[in-house]
Amino acid sequence: MRRSLLNWCGCIAHPLERTEMCGIIGLFNVAGRTVAEQAVGEAMNAAIWHRGPDGGGVYRDEQAMLGMRRLAIIDVQGGQQP
């Protein structure tokens, strides 16, 4: 793959397409998340910051971690995630 199609995080970027979009990450371990998995989840959420600099959130419990980033394009004022 041509290097010019990759951005700083290694994501494929088509030169003719708009790439603005929100992002979501998730981890799940039936046996329970480890400290290492917690660090991976936090790194994953940080890596998608460019997907949504307008907001974000994280949910954690003993088995799962979900993260999201919001890019405000539509309903900028009222579109916040709960």
N, C-alpha and C positions, 0 to 999 in steps of 0.2 A: 504494500500500500504506500502511496506517495506520502511523504512526511507532511507536505503542505495541506493535506486533508485532515491532519490530526491537530487538535488544539492542545493546550498545556497539560490537560489531564489524560490525553490519549484517546479522547472521544472522537469519533468520526464526524466531520463537519462537511456537508456538501456545500460547495461554494455558491450555488444558486438558490439554496433554501434558507429560509429564516429559521433560526434555532432557538427562539425565545420560548421557553416553556417551564412550568413548575417541575419539581423533582420530588421523588419519594424513595426511601430506603427501608429495608427491613431485615431483621435477623430473628430466627426462631430456633430454639433448642429444647426438645422435650425434657431432657435431663436437667435443664437450667442453664442460664447463660453464665459464662465464666468472665473473669476480669479481662482476659485477653479479648473475648468477643465484645465486651463493652467498649474497649479501646478501638476495635475494628469498626463498630457501629458509629462511634463518634467521628472517626476518620472518614467514613463513608459520607456522613451527613455534612462534614466540613468540605469534602470534595465536590459536593453538588451545590455549594453556596452560590455559584454563578447562575444556577438555574432559578434562583428565587431570592434576590437580595431584599425583597420587600417584606419578608416575614418568614417565620418557620416555627417548628415545634417538634418536640420529641415525646414519645410515650415509652415508658419502660415498666416491665414487671419481671418476675423471676425467670420467665421463659422467653420473653419477646422484647424486641426493641423496634420501634417504628419512628422514622424521622421524615420530615417534609420541609420543603422550601417553597415559598410562594413568590411568583412573579406577577405583580399587579398590572394586568393588561385590560381586563374587562371588570367592571364594577369595582373600580379602584378603592373607593371609600367603604363599600358595604360587603366586600368579598372576603373578609378575613375568615380564616379557618377557626373552628371552635377549639 
